[in-house]
């Protein structure tokens, strides 16, 4: 009996192997890959039939250069909306989504590489599409939409997320929100921790990423807080940075990419600098954060929160005092030093 069973088993295994080799010769990938693709397709069809909103469309509205910061704020907003849906559902789940970015056909996007890097930091993002042509976007959207959405001509044609520069209310809502965080590459986070630990030791670590208008602030606060180790991640210096103080380590020559700069901003104790992707990463990680410039236009009043301070006007004469007071307050709260 055992011999008969072994023969049947060998026959079936041989048949499966022969079928797999035939499939591989014709399709050029293994049957396991084919089964995996079919399984994912079946799950996707089930999601679409349940009428889940899987796709979001972001429209740059003709801007020549799409801001990575605005895309990061948009992803955070989507993540908060999905978390609300996860919490009110009958059973806990983590919804994932697709994004379609409509870019300007008139000019190449100089920040496209950084936009792509920012999209990769979302743990809920499943796929992304970049479109310069409206007709191509309309052709692809039905493949990502639920059945009910496909039957509505106005869906996505007018209800698109505006990715132009955010207004004042959008910035206020962003600072007050319960952020979902970002998923940085493990290697970037590990290297950032190693760098800060080796170079800073037990000292209080502050990440600097100052706009050009307030580059002088680095020397001012470094001289005032000689007990703090400053890590300058400014990627836009036009040459070797000046030696402002012994407790300032410039990472300009390290050639850090966007993910690595974001990892340093999340690893240090405090972030002081641009309202950009690195500043958002620090804010998402719960670090005390001073955001300088950026955001809404024609607005100059400081906006203070428990762990965040937004200084929209870099030319304000009170910026030095505000930053030093912010550092002093959070250093006292964290380590009992003043």
N, C-alpha and C positions, 0 to 999 in steps of 0.2 A: 504493500500500500504506500509506504513511504517513497519507494522508488518511482511509482507512478506519479505521486504528487510532485516529486522533484523534477520529473520529466516535463510535466505540465507547466510547472513554474519556469523552467528554463525556456520552454517554448514561448511562453508569454513574454518573458524578458527579452528574448531574441526578437519577437515581433515588435515590441515597443522600441527597442534599439533601432531596428530597421526602419520603423516609421519615423523615428526622430532623425535619423540620418537623411531620409528622403526629404523631410521638411527642411532640414538645415541646408541641403544642396539647393533647394528651390528658393527658400526665403532668406537664406544666409544668416539665420539666427536660430538658437536652440529652442526646442519645444517648451522648455521651462519659461523662457522669455515670452514665447507666444501665449502660454497660459496666463502669465502675469499680466500681459497687456490686455488680454480678453477679460480677466477678472476686474482690472481697473476700469475698463470700459463699461462692464455691467454695473459696477458700483456707481459710476457717473450717471448712467441712464436712470438708476433708481433715484438718485438725488434730484435729477432734473424732473422726474415725474412727481416727486414730492413738492415741486414748485419752490425749492430753496433758491434764494437769490445768491448765485455763486459768483457773478461777475460784477466788477465795478469799473466804470469808465472815467478816466481823468482827462480833462481837456485843458490844454495850455492856452486856449483862446488866442492863438496867433503870436504868443510871446516867442521871441527868437531864441531864448535860452531858458529852459525849464529849471526852476530852482530845486536842488536836491532837498533843501530844508522844507519847502512846501510839500514835496512828495512824502517826506518823513512825517510831517504833521498829518497828512492825509491818511497814511497807513495807520497811524495811532488812532485816528478818529474811527476808521473802519474796525480796528481791533476792539475798541470800546463798544461799538454797536453790536458786534458779534458776541461779545462777552455777555451783554445784556440778554441776547437771545438764548445763549447757552444756559443762563441762570434761570430763565422763566420756562424752559422746556420741560417736558415730562421726565426726562432723564438727562444727567450731565453728559455733555459732549463738547468737542472742540471743532467748531465749524471752520472750514478753510475757504479761501476765495481766490478768484482770478482777477487780474487787473489788465486793462487795456489803456494805454497812454496815447492820446492823440497829440502829436507834435506838430510844430509849424512846418509847412512845406517850403517856406521861403528861405529858411536859413538852417544850416547844420547846428545841432545842439552841442555847444561846447562843453556842457556839463553832463552829457549823456553817460559817460563812464561812471561818474559819481552817482547819478540817478540809478543806474543799474546796481551799483554797490549798496545803495540805501535800500532798494527793493529786496535785496538778498538778506537783509537783517530781520525781515518779518517772518516769524515762525509759523504764521497762519497762511502765508502766501503759497499758492500751489503752482501758478503759472503766470507769465507776463507776456504781453504783446505790445510792440511799439509800432505805431502807424503814422505815416505821413500823408496818407491818402484816405479821404473820407469814404470812398466807395469800398475800399478793401476792408475798412473797419465794419461797415454795414454788412458785408458778406460773411464776416467771421462771427459777429455777435450772436446770431441764432444758434451756433454750435455751443455757446456758453450759457444760453438763457434757458430758464424753465419754460415748460410748454405754454403756460398762461402768458408769459411775457412775449413769446414769439407771435402770439395772435393779436398783440396790441401794437399798432404801428408807431405810437408815440413813445413807447418805452425806449429809453436810452437815446432817442434822437434829440430830445430836449432836456431830459433829466440827467444831466451829466455833472460830475463834480468839477468845480472851478478850481484850477491849479495855478491861478495867477497869485500875485503877492497878497498875503492875507491882510485883512483889515484889523482894526483895533479890537473889535469884539471877538474875532476869531483868535487873536493872540491872548486875550484875557481868558477865554474859555479853555485854550490850550494849557495855560499856566495853572488853571484851577482843576484840570481834569485828573482822573486817576489813571495814570499811564500804564500801558500794557508791556512796555519794555522792548528791548531788541535782542536778537540772538546773533551775537558776533561769533566769528570763527574761533574755535577752541585755541588754535595756535596763537592768534592775535591776543586773546585774553591772557593766556599763559605767559607770553613774552612780556606783556605790559606789567603783570604782577612781578615778574623777575626783575625787570628794569627798575621799577619803582622801589622794590625792596633792596636791591643792590646799591643803587645810587642815593636813595633817601634814608635807608636804615630805619631808625625809630623816629625820625623827624616827621613833623606834620607836613604832608605833601599837598601842593597846590598846582593844578594844571593851568597854564597860561596859554591863551589863544587870542591875543589882543588884536583889534582892528588897527590899521595903519595910523589912524588919527590919534590913537592913544598908546602908541608904542612906548612913549616916554614913561608910562605908568609902571612898566616892568621894573625899571631902575628905582622908581620911587618906593614901591611897596616892598621890593627886595631889600632895600637899605633899611627900611623901617622895621621889617620883620626878618631879622637876621637868623632867627631860630626856626625858620620855615624853609623847606626845600621846594623850589619852584621848577616845574618841568614845562618848558616852552615848546609847544607843538606847532607853532605858526608855520604853515607850509608855503607862505608867500613872500618870504624875504628875498631880496634881489641880490644876495651875496652872502658872505660869511657874516653872521650876526655879531654885533658888538658885544664885548664882555661887560655886562652891566654890573654883575656882582658874582661873588664866589658861590653863593647859594642858588644860582640860576643855572640850570642845565638846558641848553638849547638842543632840541632834537631835530633841527632843520637838516643837518648833514646826515641824519640817519635814514632819510628817504622813506619815511613812514607813509603807507597808503591810508586811505580813508578809514578802513576798518581798524587799523592799528592806532590811528589818532583817537578814534572813538573809544578804543579799549583803554588807552591811557587816561582819557577823561573820566572813564568809569572807575578806574583803579585808584586814582588819587582821592584825597579827602575832600577837596573843594575844587570847583571849576570856576575860572574867571576868564571871560573872553567873549568871542563872537556869538551872536544868536544864530548858530548854524547847526550842522549835523552833530558835531562833537558836543556842543552845548546841550542839544536834545538828548544825546546818549547819557550825559551826566545827570540830567534832570530825570530821565527814565529810571536810572539806577538809584535814585533817591539821594544823590549827592547834593550838598549845599551848592547852589549854582548862581553865579552872577552873569547875566546875559547882557551884552553891550551891543547896541545898534540893532539893525535888522528889523524884521517884523513890519508893523504898520507904518505907513508914511504919514507925515504931518502930525506926529505925536511925540512929545518930548518929556512928559511927566514920568518919574520913576514909578514902578509898580512893584510892591513888596508883598511877598508871601512867606509862609513859615520857613521854607528852605530854599526859596528862590527870590532873586532880586533882578528886575528887568530895568535897565537904564537905556532907553531908546535913543537918547541924544549923546553921542560920544564927545561932543564939544562942551558939555556942561562943566562949569568950573568946580562943581561939588563932587565930581566923579571919584577923585582920589579919596576924599573923606568917606564917601559912601562905601567904597570897596574895603578900605581899612577897617571900618566899623563892622562890616559884614564878617570879615575874617576874624576879628577879635571876638565877636559874639559867638561864632560857631566853634572857635578854638576853645573858648571857655567852656562851652557846653560839652565838647567832645573829650577834652583832656584836662580841664581845670587849670589852664594857663592863660595868662593875660598879657 
